[in-house]
Amino acid sequence: MAELTYEVSFEGVASPTLRAAFADHQLTTGPGRTIVRCPHDALTTVIARIEEFGLELLDVRLVAEHPAEGGDSSPDG
C-alpha cells in the first residue's frame, strides 16, 4: 500500500512558536501563507493543531503517493 503525503496550508507566515508546534513536519512559507507537509496518518493532527491556534485553514492537498517501505510496488501486488 502506498503512503500518501499532503500539504496543508494556513494563512500567515509561521512564527518561531508555530514552527515549533509543527517541528515534526516540513514547513515552507510563501507570501502570506505557511504550508505543512505531512503523511496521511498525521493529517488530522495537523489540521487540529491549526484550528487550536485559531489559524485560517486555506487548503488541504494530496501531493504525492509513495510506495510503502518494504512493500511490493508492482501492479500485481
Secondary structure, DSSP 8 states (H G I E B T S, - for coil): -EEEEEEEEEES---HHHHHHTTTSEEEEETTEEEEEEEGGGHHHHHHHHHHTT--EEEEEEEEEEE-TTS--STT-
